[in-house]
Amino acid sequence: MDYTAKLDQAIGRLHDEGRYRTFIDIERRNGHFPHATWRRADGSERPITVWCGNDYLGMGQHPDVLSAMHEALDATGAGSGGTRNISGTTVYHTALERELADLHAKEAALLFTSAYIANDATLSTLPKIFPGLIIYSDSLNHASMIEGVRRNGGAKRVFRHNDVVHLRELMAADPADAPKLIAFESIYSMDGDFGPIEAVCDLADEFGALTYIDEVHAVGMYGQRGAGVAERDGLMGRLDIINGTLAKAYGVMGGYIAASGKMCDAIRSYAPGFIFTSSLSPAVAAGAAASVAYLKQDASLREVHQTQARILKSRLKAMDLPLIDHGSHIVPVVVGDPVHTKVLSDTLLEDHGIYVQPINYPTVPRGTERLRFTPSPLHGPDEIDRLVRAMDALWQKCALNRADLAG
């Protein structure tokens, strides 16, 4: 076997399809987000504006967060010292879990190194706790949820995206006494549409099922205290397990679930993805706790964020670009071709200093390749003007059709 040739073939296929992913070296400058510095391969530098980051509110540079991290770093050093079971549980980890449990009005929360691991570890472990569990999973769930459901060895049913009629048909076809769980999201990150939370909870009540919701793209940004769409809609109490991240609106790193004390205890005790993973640095946990606490008390960033998203969407719509708009903060513009998407992304960066990565298959279906913009409260009128002017010029240059792609 010529392993090198196989590697060349695999990578070559991505190049041929126009969806080879490239990384650029960015130096974020504290206090200047969303502005950053792009360090080119030749050693030269260029100022850029980041338009595809998930630090939605700029909390990664907030003084309260940085102060808490500095204090924890000076007090404890860099690392946690191991897994939570051995030596990696600190006062910072437990304080963060208390903040998260309070945020979601749950008895407990369980911290993971990322929301991906939280989804994967929890969903793959639940059938060990509930033998015979059937998981009903939305067809557009995040890869981490799909992987957790796939690996758990239990029964699974995939229902059409946001289709509660199809979900009910699937649930009705299974034994009434089988344990069941519905796994879905509050905001789907590629199209920016909302999950039908209340309707799913109604079905869960009807069929005696547990509910598992991923609020990764909503925590910090929706609800009175930033607990997510379920809080905004008054439905948190009807959800059994809530998954969230600390790496997007909260600007730090890590993921978690919030649930009953017994549920968190069982996952803590049975999930290999928790048991055998070193815990987050105490400094990271301290910064995340400070960010959660701050956004519970101050809704102004959320309000400005929504305003900026509405402004950007209205400007892009006015140019008749193929924008998908479901009313959330996510701003996807469908290009529909991986090569064109890459050309747009590269030209925006090189000629306009605008950084937005192309989104290609398998993240989105073929033929729906897109640029996904993530405005923040710190993207002001000047930044939006530059982006809109650049998109208008480049769309014509690439000879793309306008509003017939979003569907």
ChimeraX attribute file (.defattr): number of C-alpha atoms within 10 A of each C-alpha:
attribute: neighborCount
match mode: 1-to-1
recipient: residues
	/A:1	5
	/A:2	6
	/A:3	8
	/A:4	9
	/A:5	10
	/A:6	11
	/A:7	10
	/A:8	10
	/A:9	12
	/A:10	11
	/A:11	13
	/A:12	13
	/A:13	12
	/A:14	12
	/A:15	13
	/A:16	10
	/A:17	12
	/A:18	17
	/A:19	21
	/A:20	16
	/A:21	12
	/A:22	8
	/A:23	6
	/A:24	11
	/A:25	11
	/A:26	17
	/A:27	14
	/A:28	17
	/A:29	12
	/A:30	14
	/A:31	12
	/A:32	12
	/A:33	19
	/A:34	24
	/A:35	22
	/A:36	19
	/A:37	17
	/A:38	21
	/A:39	15
	/A:40	12
	/A:41	9
	/A:42	6
	/A:43	7
	/A:44	8
	/A:45	14
	/A:46	13
	/A:47	16
	/A:48	21
	/A:49	23
	/A:50	26
	/A:51	22
	/A:52	20
	/A:53	18
	/A:54	18
	/A:55	21
	/A:56	28
	/A:57	27
	/A:58	22
	/A:59	27
	/A:60	24
	/A:61	18
	/A:62	18
	/A:63	15
	/A:64	16
	/A:65	25
	/A:66	22
	/A:67	15
	/A:68	19
	/A:69	23
	/A:70	15
	/A:71	14
	/A:72	20
	/A:73	17
	/A:74	10
	/A:75	11
	/A:76	13
	/A:77	14
	/A:78	14
	/A:79	15
	/A:80	22
	/A:81	17
	/A:82	16
	/A:83	16
	/A:84	21
	/A:85	15
	/A:86	11
	/A:87	12
	/A:88	18
	/A:89	19
	/A:90	17
	/A:91	11
	/A:92	21
	/A:93	25
	/A:94	17
	/A:95	14
	/A:96	25
	/A:97	21
	/A:98	18
	/A:99	20
	/A:100	26
	/A:101	20
	/A:102	17
	/A:103	22
	/A:104	25
	/A:105	16
	/A:106	21
	/A:107	16
	/A:108	21
	/A:109	28
	/A:110	25
	/A:111	28
	/A:112	27
	/A:113	21
	/A:114	18
	/A:115	25
	/A:116	23
	/A:117	22
	/A:118	28
	/A:119	30
	/A:120	23
	/A:121	27
	/A:122	30
	/A:123	26
	/A:124	24
	/A:125	25
	/A:126	24
	/A:127	20
	/A:128	17
	/A:129	12
	/A:130	13
	/A:131	11
	/A:132	16
	/A:133	20
	/A:134	23
	/A:135	27
	/A:136	24
	/A:137	23
	/A:138	23
	/A:139	15
	/A:140	19
	/A:141	19
	/A:142	19
	/A:143	14
	/A:144	17
	/A:145	27
	/A:146	20
	/A:147	18
	/A:148	21
	/A:149	28
	/A:150	16
	/A:151	14
	/A:152	20
	/A:153	14
	/A:154	18
	/A:155	14
	/A:156	17
	/A:157	16
	/A:158	18
	/A:159	21
	/A:160	14
	/A:161	15
	/A:162	20
	/A:163	15
	/A:164	17
	/A:165	13
	/A:166	14
	/A:167	21
	/A:168	17
	/A:169	11
	/A:170	14
	/A:171	25
	/A:172	12
	/A:173	8
	/A:174	13
	/A:175	11
	/A:176	11
	/A:177	9
	/A:178	16
	/A:179	18
	/A:180	25
	/A:181	23
	/A:182	24
	/A:183	22
	/A:184	26
	/A:185	28
	/A:186	21
	/A:187	25
	/A:188	21
	/A:189	21
	/A:190	18
	/A:191	21
	/A:192	20
	/A:193	19
	/A:194	17
	/A:195	21
	/A:196	15
	/A:197	21
	/A:198	15
	/A:199	14
	/A:200	23
	/A:201	20
	/A:202	14
	/A:203	19
	/A:204	20
	/A:205	13
	/A:206	12
	/A:207	20
	/A:208	15
	/A:209	23
	/A:210	19
	/A:211	23
	/A:212	25
	/A:213	23
	/A:214	26
	/A:215	24
	/A:216	26
	/A:217	26
	/A:218	28
	/A:219	28
	/A:220	33
	/A:221	26
	/A:222	22
	/A:223	19
	/A:224	17
	/A:225	22
	/A:226	27
	/A:227	26
	/A:228	26
	/A:229	25
	/A:230	25
	/A:231	20
	/A:232	15
	/A:233	12
	/A:234	11
	/A:235	13
	/A:236	20
	/A:237	12
	/A:238	17
	/A:239	21
	/A:240	19
	/A:241	23
	/A:242	24
	/A:243	23
	/A:244	29
	/A:245	29
	/A:246	28
	/A:247	22
	/A:248	25
	/A:249	26
	/A:250	31
	/A:251	24
	/A:252	25
	/A:253	20
	/A:254	25
	/A:255	23
	/A:256	26
	/A:257	32
	/A:258	27
	/A:259	24
	/A:260	17
	/A:261	14
	/A:262	11
	/A:263	21
	/A:264	19
	/A:265	14
	/A:266	16
	/A:267	24
	/A:268	21
	/A:269	13
	/A:270	16
	/A:271	19
	/A:272	14
	/A:273	20
	/A:274	23
	/A:275	18
	/A:276	13
	/A:277	16
	/A:278	21
	/A:279	25
	/A:280	28
	/A:281	26
	/A:282	26
	/A:283	28
	/A:284	27
	/A:285	29
	/A:286	27
	/A:287	31
	/A:288	31
	/A:289	27
	/A:290	25
	/A:291	26
	/A:292	25
	/A:293	21
	/A:294	19
	/A:295	24
	/A:296	18
	/A:297	11
	/A:298	13
	/A:299	17
	/A:300	10
	/A:301	19
	/A:302	22
	/A:303	13
	/A:304	15
	/A:305	20
	/A:306	19
	/A:307	16
	/A:308	21
	/A:309	21
	/A:310	18
	/A:311	14
	/A:312	22
	/A:313	23
	/A:314	14
	/A:315	16
	/A:316	20
	/A:317	17
	/A:318	9
	/A:319	15
	/A:320	14
	/A:321	23
	/A:322	21
	/A:323	26
	/A:324	22
	/A:325	19
	/A:326	13
	/A:327	14
	/A:328	19
	/A:329	27
	/A:330	26
	/A:331	26
	/A:332	23
	/A:333	25
	/A:334	25
	/A:335	27
	/A:336	21
	/A:337	18
	/A:338	22
	/A:339	19
	/A:340	19
	/A:341	25
	/A:342	25
	/A:343	15
	/A:344	24
	/A:345	20
	/A:346	18
	/A:347	16
	/A:348	20
	/A:349	20
	/A:350	13
	/A:351	9
	/A:352	17
	/A:353	22
	/A:354	23
	/A:355	25
	/A:356	21
	/A:357	25
	/A:358	24
	/A:359	24
	/A:360	24
	/A:361	14
	/A:362	10
	/A:363	12
	/A:364	14
	/A:365	11
	/A:366	12
	/A:367	14
	/A:368	21
	/A:369	26
	/A:370	29
	/A:371	25
	/A:372	24
	/A:373	23
	/A:374	23
	/A:375	31
	/A:376	28
	/A:377	19
	/A:378	18
	/A:379	22
	/A:380	12
	/A:381	12
	/A:382	9
	/A:383	17
	/A:384	18
	/A:385	13
	/A:386	14
	/A:387	22
	/A:388	15
	/A:389	14
	/A:390	18
	/A:391	18
	/A:392	14
	/A:393	10
	/A:394	16
	/A:395	16
	/A:396	11
	/A:397	10
	/A:398	12
	/A:399	9
	/A:400	16
	/A:401	14
	/A:402	17
	/A:403	16
	/A:404	12
	/A:405	17
	/A:406	18
	/A:407	9
